[in-house]
Amino acid sequence: MIDTYLLKQEKGGTAIVFLFIMSMLGALAVGALQVTSLNLESSKEHRKGKQAFYAAEVGLDLATNAIIQSFENLSFYTTTADNGGDQDGFVTVSNYRGHDVKYKITNPESRYLYETVQGNSILTHYAYTYDIEANSTSLTDKSKETLREKIRILETPLVQWFVFYGGDGTNDSDLEITPGPGMTTWGRIHSNGDIWLRAGCSGSLRFQNFDPNGGTPISAPHSITAGGIIRNWHKGQNAVACTSPRIKTTNTSLLWEDDVAISTILDLESEESTFNDFVFINEPIIQAPGNTQFQRGGFYELRAADPNRADVDGIQIIGQGNPGAGTNIVVSRPTPNTDVTTLIANGETSPGNNYSGPMPIIRETTGVLNDCREDDAVDTTDIDLYALELWYEEYLADPANGSGALAGSGFLVYASRSPNAAFDNTADPMQAIRLMQIGAGSAAQLSDETTFASDNPIYIDGDFNTVSTQGAAIIGDAINLLGKNWNDTKNCGGGMPDAGATGSTQNQVRAALFGGYSPTTSPGGTYGGGLHNYMRYHEDWDDVFSDFKGSMIGLWVSQQATGNWCQHGDCYEPPDREYGWDTRFGDPDFWPPFIPSIFGVERLGFLE
């Protein structure tokens, strides 16, 4: 018989255990709900924090872009932290995806020189270090973030290349070196497109080392880099070379026992090893300046009148043009945009004080020069740079102008015959600038490092910068070369004048040339002339030497001098070319001011 008391007692115990278990399950459920809620809150806060972090990162990117953009526009260097921000130096971007974003830029270090290794050689840069601080504050809650970063901008003057062709990597970027006469050269060579090499059947094409003293160490080790591939034939004619171009593959000597022939097509990166870091293909495209900076109203015209740098002297020359009236000349000192037109015309440094150097300094001509490639007569503004710089020195030293001296880092001279930036130079005659020794007592000489820029075609008449050579750059729509025997009587249809006697050297140029060029339209299409006609000839140079040391930089297709390449007849006969990189451009003290450059960014440190 079951004891009813024990049964009741057992039922009561079971109920207590059940209630206890239920309370435990309830507590666990509440805890789980609380944990879920906390996780949701934590996830929500994490998401808010991430949003604030990403917004602050945008601030860093905006600051970096602001710095890079100023350098891409070739703005002068400044150590100020004034970026148009508030009194604390911050620039604010309101309501970026629900956040106010602020950034500040400071320059903790002055400009300094910095070296990097490229292939088998070293590049020198101007380096600028910046500290960036960016913060973001949510407009809807209390989340915020602060980030700090240090970056380095590398400004790399293009004078460190013997040849550099920019562009976007398409057909117009292609570099052709396909001379008829033999050619031996040295220095860095780069094209954003393909490179076409072809040795002429009458001579060899060689890329070698060079040292001005003929010894070691080699001061100009060479290299060839291409954004595309390298072909060993003539782009305009699809003709295979008679002999293969050869590339030296060591820096140990100037001898040729260790050179290697270019194969028919170099298109596999594995083939680069054959050339021991002297040849690279399929390289990244290098962004470089375009011609807008040299047009009327652009960077170079404005800086010539006011360099915004105390160490640079500026001279701006705006010629007659078509249409136009007269020549206007301004200088940057003693104050920017000082008009000196009358002084130079009268040969004075101040009213009543005569200039003692060669005259005339500048003159205008009308249709005296005939360019058979352009099939046009040419109006020129003739400029004697040596006489101009001598005049400027005397002008500064004149007590009426403050008894000053040259600023120290060279000249920026801008000249144009274009009435405005949209000028296409299709009028007859063509408008151009000619650099030459005009008056008695002048010389192929400069007073200091000089950058000469124009939007027009430029003609170099005779030797340039060969006496006490200074670092110099010449920038124009196209670069033309006239021999020392040149005269203005050449007529298209009447044959070519002789550049000089057989075996003579009739032109010596020492400068970095930044000019437009004529690309071959397509493989097998209209031939552009190639690098060997980057400097355009207009005489019979057969068996006469053209001696060039410097850089040849092609950053745009010529916009004004657009005539197709032509040879024989009225155009030209090719010279024996003695072309090579001027090793002095390896020294930053030799660089002229405001030299066109490429730019890169290095990120040095990051702090959250």
C-alpha positions as CSV (number, residue, x, y, z in Angstrom):
1,M,0.0,0.0,0.0
2,I,1.4,3.4,-1.1
3,D,2.0,5.9,1.6
4,T,0.0,8.9,0.6
5,Y,2.2,11.2,2.7
6,L,5.4,10.2,0.9
7,L,3.6,10.5,-2.4
8,K,2.5,14.0,-1.7
9,Q,6.0,14.8,-0.5
10,E,7.5,13.4,-3.7
11,K,5.1,15.4,-5.8
12,G,6.0,18.6,-4.0
13,G,9.8,17.9,-4.6
14,T,9.2,17.4,-8.3
15,A,7.3,20.6,-8.5
16,I,10.2,22.5,-6.8
17,V,12.7,21.0,-9.2
18,F,10.5,21.8,-12.2
19,L,10.2,25.4,-11.0
20,F,13.9,25.6,-10.5
21,I,14.7,24.3,-13.9
22,M,12.1,26.7,-15.5
23,S,13.6,29.6,-13.6
24,M,17.1,28.6,-14.8
25,L,15.9,28.3,-18.4
26,G,14.2,31.7,-18.0
27,A,17.4,33.3,-16.7
28,L,19.4,31.7,-19.5
29,A,16.9,33.1,-22.0
30,V,17.1,36.6,-20.5
31,G,20.9,36.3,-20.5
32,A,20.9,35.2,-24.1
33,L,18.7,38.1,-25.0
34,Q,21.0,40.5,-23.2
35,V,24.1,39.0,-24.9
36,T,22.4,39.3,-28.2
37,S,21.4,42.8,-27.5
38,L,25.0,43.6,-26.4
39,N,26.4,42.0,-29.5
40,L,24.0,44.0,-31.6
41,E,25.0,47.2,-29.8
42,S,28.7,46.3,-30.1
43,S,28.3,45.5,-33.8
44,K,26.4,48.7,-34.3
45,E,29.2,50.7,-32.5
46,H,31.8,48.8,-34.4
47,R,30.1,49.7,-37.7
48,K,29.9,53.4,-36.6
49,G,33.6,53.3,-35.7
50,K,34.5,51.8,-39.0
51,Q,32.5,54.4,-40.9
52,A,34.3,57.1,-39.0
53,F,37.6,55.5,-39.8
54,Y,36.8,55.2,-43.5
55,A,35.7,58.9,-43.5
56,A,39.0,59.9,-41.9
57,E,40.9,57.9,-44.5
58,V,39.1,59.9,-47.1
59,G,40.6,63.0,-45.4
60,L,44.1,61.5,-45.8
61,D,43.4,60.8,-49.5
62,L,42.0,64.3,-50.1
63,A,45.1,65.8,-48.5
64,T,47.5,63.6,-50.5
65,N,45.6,64.5,-53.7
66,A,45.8,68.2,-52.9
67,I,49.6,67.9,-52.5
68,I,50.0,65.9,-55.7
69,Q,47.8,68.2,-57.7
70,S,49.9,71.2,-56.8
71,F,53.0,69.4,-58.1
72,E,51.3,68.1,-61.2
73,N,50.5,71.8,-62.0
74,L,54.3,72.4,-61.5
75,S,53.6,74.8,-58.7
76,F,56.6,76.2,-57.0
77,Y,57.7,74.6,-53.7
78,T,56.5,76.2,-50.5
79,T,57.1,75.2,-46.8
80,T,54.0,76.9,-45.6
81,A,51.1,75.0,-44.2
82,D,48.4,77.3,-45.6
83,N,46.2,75.1,-47.7
84,G,43.2,77.5,-47.6
85,G,41.9,76.1,-44.3
86,D,40.7,77.7,-41.1
87,Q,42.8,79.4,-38.5
88,D,44.2,76.0,-37.3
89,G,45.1,75.0,-40.8
90,F,42.3,72.5,-41.3
91,V,40.3,72.2,-44.5
92,T,36.8,70.9,-43.9
93,V,34.6,68.7,-46.2
94,S,31.1,69.0,-44.9
95,N,28.8,66.0,-44.7
96,Y,30.8,63.3,-46.4
97,R,28.4,60.3,-46.0
98,G,27.2,61.7,-42.7
99,H,30.5,62.9,-41.4
100,D,32.4,66.2,-41.3
101,V,35.9,65.4,-42.6
102,K,38.8,67.7,-41.8
103,Y,42.4,67.5,-42.9
104,K,45.6,69.5,-42.3
105,I,49.0,69.4,-44.2
106,T,52.3,70.5,-42.7
107,N,55.9,70.4,-44.1
108,P,58.1,69.1,-41.3
109,E,61.3,69.1,-43.5
110,S,62.7,71.3,-46.2
111,R,63.3,69.9,-49.7
112,Y,66.2,67.5,-49.9
113,L,67.8,65.3,-52.5
114,Y,66.9,61.6,-52.5
115,E,68.2,58.7,-54.6
116,T,66.5,55.5,-55.8
117,V,67.8,52.6,-57.9
118,Q,66.3,52.1,-61.4
119,G,67.6,49.0,-63.1
120,N,71.4,49.3,-63.2
121,S,71.6,53.0,-62.3
122,I,70.5,55.7,-59.8
123,L,67.9,58.4,-60.2
124,T,68.0,61.6,-58.1
125,H,64.9,63.3,-57.0
126,Y,63.8,66.4,-55.1
127,A,62.0,65.0,-52.0
128,Y,59.3,66.8,-50.0
129,T,58.0,65.3,-46.8
130,Y,54.5,66.1,-45.5
131,D,52.6,65.3,-42.3
132,I,48.9,64.8,-42.8
133,E,46.3,64.8,-40.0
134,A,42.7,63.9,-40.8
135,N,39.7,63.5,-38.5
136,S,36.0,62.7,-39.0
137,T,33.0,63.5,-36.8
138,S,29.6,61.9,-37.3
139,L,26.7,64.2,-37.8
140,T,24.2,61.7,-36.2
141,D,26.1,60.3,-33.2
142,K,29.3,60.7,-31.1
143,S,31.6,58.5,-33.2
144,K,34.8,60.1,-34.4
145,E,38.2,59.1,-35.6
146,T,41.7,60.8,-36.0
147,L,44.4,59.4,-38.4
148,R,47.9,60.7,-39.1
149,E,50.2,59.8,-42.0
150,K,53.6,60.9,-43.3
151,I,54.2,60.9,-47.1
152,R,57.1,61.8,-49.4
153,I,56.6,63.4,-52.8
154,L,59.4,62.6,-55.3
155,E,59.9,65.2,-58.0
156,T,62.1,63.6,-60.7
157,P,63.5,66.0,-63.3
158,L,63.3,64.5,-66.8
159,V,66.8,65.7,-67.8
160,Q,68.1,62.5,-66.2
161,W,66.9,60.6,-69.3
162,F,68.6,60.9,-72.6
163,V,65.3,60.1,-74.3
164,F,61.8,60.1,-72.7
165,Y,58.6,59.7,-74.6
166,G,55.4,60.2,-72.6
167,G,51.8,59.8,-73.6
168,D,49.2,57.2,-72.7
169,G,51.0,54.2,-74.1
170,T,49.1,54.1,-77.4
171,N,50.5,54.6,-80.9
172,D,51.5,58.3,-80.3
173,S,53.8,57.2,-77.4
174,D,55.9,54.9,-79.6
175,L,59.6,55.6,-79.9
176,E,61.5,54.9,-83.1
177,I,65.3,54.9,-83.4
178,T,65.9,53.8,-87.0
179,P,68.7,56.0,-88.5
180,G,70.2,55.6,-91.9
181,P,73.8,56.5,-91.0
182,G,75.5,54.7,-88.1
183,M,74.6,56.0,-84.6
184,T,76.1,55.2,-81.2
185,T,74.5,56.7,-78.1
186,W,74.2,56.4,-74.3
187,G,72.0,57.3,-71.4
188,R,68.5,56.2,-70.2
189,I,65.8,55.7,-72.8
190,H,62.1,55.3,-72.0
191,S,58.9,55.2,-73.9
192,N,55.4,54.7,-72.5
193,G,54.6,52.8,-75.8
194,D,56.5,50.4,-77.9
195,I,60.1,51.0,-79.0
196,W,61.2,50.3,-82.6
197,L,64.9,49.9,-83.2
198,R,66.5,49.4,-86.6
199,A,70.2,49.7,-87.6
200,G,70.7,51.3,-91.1
201,C,72.3,49.1,-93.7
202,S,75.1,51.6,-94.0
203,G,76.0,51.6,-90.3
204,S,75.4,50.2,-86.9
205,L,73.1,51.2,-84.0
206,R,74.7,50.8,-80.6
207,F,73.7,51.6,-77.0
208,Q,76.8,51.9,-74.9
209,N,78.3,53.2,-71.7
210,F,80.0,56.6,-71.7
211,D,82.5,58.5,-69.6
212,P,83.7,61.9,-70.7
213,N,87.2,61.0,-69.5
214,G,87.2,57.5,-71.1
215,G,87.6,55.7,-67.8
216,T,85.8,54.2,-64.9
217,P,83.5,54.4,-63.0
218,I,81.1,54.9,-65.9
219,S,79.2,58.1,-65.4
220,A,76.4,57.4,-67.9
221,P,75.3,53.7,-67.7
222,H,72.5,53.2,-70.2
223,S,69.1,51.5,-70.0
224,I,66.1,51.0,-72.3
225,T,62.6,50.7,-70.8
226,A,59.3,50.4,-72.6
227,G,55.6,50.5,-71.5
228,G,55.1,48.0,-74.4
229,I,57.5,45.8,-76.3
230,I,60.6,46.3,-78.4
231,R,60.8,45.5,-82.1
232,N,63.8,45.2,-84.3
233,W,62.5,46.7,-87.5
234,H,61.3,50.0,-89.1
235,K,57.8,50.9,-88.0
236,G,57.0,53.0,-91.0
237,Q,58.1,50.4,-93.5
238,N,57.9,47.1,-91.6
239,A,61.4,46.5,-92.7
240,V,63.7,44.2,-90.7
241,A,67.1,45.6,-89.8
242,C,70.2,44.9,-92.0
243,T,72.1,44.4,-88.8
244,S,70.7,44.0,-85.3
245,P,71.0,46.9,-82.9
246,R,73.4,46.0,-80.0
247,I,73.2,46.8,-76.3
248,K,76.1,46.7,-73.9
249,T,75.3,44.6,-70.9
250,T,77.9,45.6,-68.3
251,N,79.1,48.8,-66.6
252,T,82.6,47.6,-66.3
253,S,84.1,49.3,-69.3
254,L,83.5,51.2,-72.5
255,L,84.5,48.2,-74.7
256,W,82.2,46.2,-76.9
257,E,83.1,42.7,-76.1
258,D,80.1,42.2,-73.9
259,D,77.3,43.6,-76.0
260,V,74.1,41.7,-77.0
261,A,72.0,41.9,-80.2
262,I,68.3,42.8,-79.9
263,S,66.1,39.9,-81.2
264,T,63.5,40.5,-83.8
265,I,60.8,41.0,-81.1
266,L,61.4,41.4,-77.4
267,D,58.0,40.7,-75.9
268,L,58.5,38.3,-73.0
269,E,59.6,39.6,-69.7
270,S,61.7,36.5,-69.3
271,E,63.9,37.7,-72.1
272,E,64.9,40.8,-70.1
273,S,67.4,38.7,-68.2
274,T,69.5,38.5,-71.4
275,F,70.3,42.2,-71.0
276,N,71.3,42.1,-67.3
277,D,68.9,44.9,-66.1
278,F,69.7,47.1,-69.0
279,V,66.4,46.4,-70.8
280,F,62.9,46.3,-69.4
281,I,59.6,45.8,-71.3
282,N,55.9,46.0,-70.3
283,E,56.8,48.6,-67.6
284,P,54.1,50.8,-66.0
285,I,53.1,54.0,-67.8
286,I,54.8,57.1,-66.3
287,Q,52.5,60.1,-66.2
288,A,54.3,63.2,-67.5
289,P,53.4,66.9,-68.1
290,G,51.5,67.9,-71.3
291,N,51.8,70.9,-73.5
292,T,49.0,73.0,-71.8
293,Q,51.6,74.2,-69.3
294,F,53.5,75.9,-72.2
295,Q,50.6,77.5,-74.0
296,R,49.7,81.2,-73.7
297,G,48.3,81.9,-70.3
298,G,49.8,78.7,-68.9
299,F,52.2,78.0,-66.1
300,Y,55.4,78.9,-67.8
301,E,54.2,82.3,-69.2
302,L,52.9,83.3,-65.8
303,R,56.0,82.2,-64.0
304,A,58.3,84.0,-66.4
305,A,56.7,87.3,-65.4
306,D,56.6,86.3,-61.7
307,P,58.5,83.1,-60.7
308,N,57.2,83.2,-57.1
309,R,60.6,82.1,-56.2
310,A,63.3,84.5,-54.9
311,D,66.1,82.4,-56.4
312,V,64.8,82.5,-60.1
313,D,64.9,85.4,-62.6
314,G,62.1,85.6,-65.1
315,I,61.7,87.2,-68.5
316,Q,58.6,87.2,-70.6
317,I,58.6,88.1,-74.4
318,I,55.3,88.2,-76.3
319,G,56.0,88.9,-80.0
320,Q,54.0,90.4,-82.8
321,G,52.0,87.3,-83.7
322,N,49.2,87.1,-86.2
323,P,47.2,89.1,-85.4
324,G,49.1,91.4,-82.9
325,A,50.9,94.6,-82.5
326,G,54.5,95.0,-81.4
327,T,56.7,93.1,-78.9
328,N,56.1,93.4,-75.2
329,I,58.9,92.4,-72.7
330,V,58.5,92.2,-68.9
331,V,60.9,91.0,-66.2
332,S,60.4,89.7,-62.7
333,R,62.7,92.2,-60.9
334,P,62.9,94.4,-59.1
335,T,59.1,93.8,-59.1
336,P,57.1,91.2,-61.0
337,N,55.8,92.2,-64.4
338,T,58.1,95.2,-64.9
339,D,57.8,96.4,-68.5
340,V,61.3,96.8,-70.1
341,T,60.2,96.9,-73.7
342,T,61.5,100.4,-74.4
343,L,64.7,99.9,-72.5
344,I,65.7,96.8,-74.6
345,A,64.7,98.4,-77.8
346,N,66.8,101.5,-77.0
347,G,69.7,99.4,-75.6
348,E,69.4,101.0,-72.2
349,T,69.3,99.6,-68.7
350,S,67.5,102.7,-67.4
351,P,66.6,105.9,-69.2
352,G,69.9,107.5,-70.3
353,N,72.2,104.5,-69.2
354,N,73.4,102.5,-72.1
355,Y,73.8,98.7,-72.2
356,S,77.4,97.8,-73.1
357,G,76.8,94.3,-74.7
358,P,75.9,92.9,-78.1
359,M,73.0,94.5,-80.0
360,P,70.3,93.9,-81.1
361,I,69.0,91.7,-78.4
362,I,65.6,90.9,-79.9
363,R,64.2,91.5,-83.4
364,E,61.1,90.7,-85.4
365,T,61.3,89.2,-88.9
366,T,58.7,88.7,-91.6
367,G,58.8,85.7,-93.9
368,V,62.6,85.5,-94.1
369,L,63.0,81.8,-93.3
370,N,61.5,79.1,-95.5
371,D,60.6,75.7,-94.0
372,C,60.1,73.2,-96.8
373,R,58.8,70.5,-94.4
374,E,56.0,72.9,-93.4
375,D,55.8,74.2,-97.0
376,D,55.6,77.7,-95.6
377,A,57.5,80.9,-95.0
378,V,58.2,81.7,-91.3
379,D,57.9,84.9,-89.3
380,T,60.3,84.8,-86.3
381,T,61.0,86.6,-83.1
382,D,64.8,86.3,-83.1
383,I,66.3,86.2,-79.6
384,D,70.0,86.4,-78.6
385,L,69.8,84.7,-75.2
386,Y,73.4,85.6,-74.4
387,A,72.9,89.3,-75.1
388,L,69.5,89.2,-73.3
389,E,71.1,87.7,-70.1
390,L,74.0,90.1,-70.3
391,W,71.6,93.0,-70.6
392,Y,69.6,91.7,-67.6
393,E,72.7,91.5,-65.4
394,E,73.5,95.1,-66.2
395,Y,69.9,96.1,-65.7
396,L,69.9,94.6,-62.2
397,A,73.2,96.2,-61.3
398,D,72.0,99.7,-62.5
399,P,71.5,101.8,-59.3
400,A,68.2,103.0,-60.8
401,N,66.9,99.4,-60.5
402,G,68.4,98.6,-57.0
403,S,72.0,97.6,-57.7
404,G,71.1,93.9,-57.5
405,A,72.6,90.7,-58.8
406,L,71.3,87.5,-60.4
407,A,68.9,85.5,-58.1
408,G,71.2,82.5,-58.1
409,S,69.2,79.5,-59.5
410,G,68.9,80.6,-63.1
411,F,66.6,82.1,-65.6
412,L,63.1,81.2,-66.8
413,V,62.4,82.9,-70.2
414,Y,59.1,82.5,-72.0
415,A,58.5,83.7,-75.6
416,S,55.6,83.5,-77.9
417,R,54.1,84.9,-81.1
418,S,50.7,83.4,-80.5
419,P,47.9,85.9,-79.8
420,N,46.1,83.4,-77.4
421,A,46.1,79.9,-76.1
422,A,43.9,78.6,-78.9
423,F,46.3,79.7,-81.6
424,D,46.9,76.8,-84.1
425,N,49.5,78.6,-86.2
426,T,47.9,77.7,-89.5
427,A,48.2,81.2,-90.9
428,D,50.6,82.1,-93.6
429,P,53.5,82.7,-92.8
430,M,54.0,80.4,-89.8
431,Q,54.9,82.0,-86.5
432,A,58.1,80.8,-84.7
433,I,60.9,81.7,-82.3
434,R,64.6,81.6,-83.4
435,L,67.5,81.4,-81.0
436,M,70.7,82.8,-82.5
437,Q,73.7,85.1,-82.1
438,I,72.5,88.3,-83.7
439,G,75.0,91.0,-83.0
440,A,78.8,91.3,-83.1
441,G,80.4,90.1,-79.9
442,S,77.7,87.6,-79.1
443,A,78.6,83.9,-78.3
444,A,77.0,80.5,-77.9
445,Q,76.9,81.2,-74.2
446,L,74.6,81.7,-71.2
447,S,75.0,83.6,-68.0
448,D,73.4,81.0,-65.8
449,E,71.2,77.9,-65.9
450,T,68.3,78.7,-68.2
451,T,64.9,77.3,-69.1
452,F,63.6,78.7,-72.3
453,A,59.9,77.9,-73.2
454,S,57.5,78.7,-76.0
455,D,54.3,77.4,-77.4
456,N,55.6,77.9,-80.9
457,P,58.1,76.0,-83.1
458,I,61.7,76.9,-82.2
459,Y,64.7,77.2,-84.6
460,I,68.2,76.9,-83.1
461,D,70.5,78.8,-85.5
462,G,74.2,77.8,-85.1
463,D,75.9,76.5,-82.0
464,F,74.1,76.8,-78.7
465,N,75.5,76.8,-75.1
466,T,78.9,75.5,-76.0
467,V,81.0,78.2,-74.3
468,S,81.2,77.8,-70.5
469,T,78.2,75.5,-70.8
470,Q,75.4,76.0,-68.3
471,G,72.4,73.7,-67.6
472,A,69.8,74.6,-70.2
473,A,66.4,73.4,-71.3
474,I,64.6,74.4,-74.5
475,I,60.8,73.8,-74.7
476,G,58.7,74.3,-77.8
477,D,56.1,72.8,-80.2
478,A,59.0,71.5,-82.4
479,I,62.8,71.8,-82.3
480,N,64.5,72.7,-85.6
481,L,68.2,72.8,-86.2
482,L,70.0,75.2,-88.6
483,G,73.7,74.7,-89.3
484,K,76.3,77.4,-88.8
485,N,76.4,78.1,-92.5
486,W,72.6,78.7,-92.7
487,N,71.3,81.8,-94.4
488,D,67.8,82.9,-95.0
489,T,67.9,82.6,-98.8
490,K,66.8,79.0,-99.0
491,N,63.8,78.6,-101.2
492,C,61.6,75.6,-101.4
493,G,61.9,74.2,-105.0
494,G,65.4,75.6,-105.3
495,G,67.4,72.8,-103.6
496,M,69.1,72.6,-100.3
497,P,72.0,74.6,-99.1
498,D,75.1,72.7,-97.9
499,A,75.3,72.5,-94.1
500,G,79.1,72.5,-94.3
501,A,82.2,70.8,-95.7
502,T,82.6,67.1,-95.5
503,G,83.8,65.9,-92.2
504,S,83.2,69.3,-90.4
505,T,81.1,69.7,-87.3
506,Q,78.5,72.3,-88.2
507,N,76.4,72.4,-85.2
508,Q,76.9,71.8,-81.5
509,V,74.0,72.0,-79.1
510,R,74.2,71.5,-75.3
511,A,70.7,71.4,-73.8
512,A,67.7,69.4,-72.7
513,L,65.1,69.6,-75.5
514,F,61.4,69.3,-74.7
515,G,59.6,69.4,-78.0
516,G,56.6,68.0,-79.9
517,Y,57.2,65.2,-82.4
518,S,55.5,63.5,-85.3
519,P,54.7,59.9,-84.6
520,T,54.4,57.3,-87.4
521,T,50.6,57.0,-87.9
522,S,50.6,53.2,-87.6
523,P,52.9,50.3,-88.5
524,G,53.5,50.7,-92.2
525,G,51.8,54.1,-92.2
526,T,53.1,57.6,-92.8
527,Y,56.6,57.8,-91.3
528,G,57.1,60.4,-88.6
529,G,60.9,60.6,-88.8
530,G,61.8,58.9,-85.5
531,L,64.1,60.1,-82.7
532,H,66.9,60.8,-85.1
533,N,64.7,63.5,-86.7
534,Y,63.4,64.8,-83.3
535,M,65.6,67.8,-84.1
536,R,64.4,68.7,-87.6
537,Y,67.0,69.5,-90.3
538,H,66.7,71.7,-93.3
539,E,70.0,71.4,-95.2
540,D,72.3,68.9,-96.9
541,W,74.2,67.4,-94.0
542,D,75.7,64.5,-96.0
543,D,79.0,63.5,-94.3
544,V,78.7,66.5,-92.0
545,F,78.5,66.1,-88.2
546,S,75.7,67.2,-85.9
547,D,76.9,67.1,-82.4
548,F,74.2,67.0,-79.7
549,K,74.7,66.4,-75.9
550,G,71.7,66.7,-73.6
551,S,68.2,65.1,-73.5
552,M,65.4,64.7,-76.0
553,I,62.1,64.6,-74.2
554,G,58.9,64.0,-76.3
555,L,55.8,64.8,-74.2
556,W,53.3,65.7,-76.9
557,V,52.6,65.5,-80.6
558,S,53.4,68.8,-82.4
559,Q,50.3,71.0,-82.6
560,Q,51.6,73.9,-84.8
561,A,54.5,72.5,-86.9
562,T,52.5,69.6,-88.3
563,G,54.1,69.0,-91.7
564,N,55.0,65.4,-92.5
565,W,58.6,64.2,-92.4
566,C,60.3,64.5,-95.7
567,Q,63.8,63.8,-96.9
568,H,65.8,64.6,-100.1
569,G,64.7,67.3,-102.5
570,D,64.1,70.4,-100.6
571,C,63.9,68.9,-97.1
572,Y,67.3,67.6,-95.8
573,E,70.0,65.0,-96.1
574,P,70.9,63.4,-92.8
575,P,74.0,64.2,-90.8
576,D,76.4,61.9,-89.1
577,R,74.8,62.1,-85.7
578,E,76.9,62.4,-82.5
579,Y,74.0,62.1,-80.1
580,G,74.2,61.3,-76.4
581,W,73.2,62.3,-72.9
582,D,75.0,65.1,-71.3
583,T,76.5,63.5,-68.2
584,R,76.4,66.9,-66.3
585,F,72.7,66.4,-66.0
586,G,73.5,63.8,-63.4
587,D,74.4,66.8,-61.1
588,P,71.4,68.6,-59.5
589,D,73.5,71.8,-59.5
590,F,73.4,71.7,-63.3
591,W,69.6,71.5,-63.5
592,P,67.8,74.6,-64.9
593,P,64.8,76.0,-63.0
594,F,61.2,74.8,-63.4
595,I,62.4,71.8,-65.3
596,P,59.5,69.5,-66.5
597,S,59.4,66.5,-64.1
598,I,57.5,63.4,-63.2
599,F,56.1,62.8,-59.7
600,G,55.6,59.9,-57.4
601,V,54.3,59.3,-53.8
602,E,55.8,57.2,-51.1
603,R,53.8,56.5,-47.9
604,L,56.3,56.5,-45.0
605,G,54.1,55.9,-41.8
606,F,50.5,55.6,-40.5
607,L,49.1,56.2,-37.1
608,E,45.5,55.7,-35.9
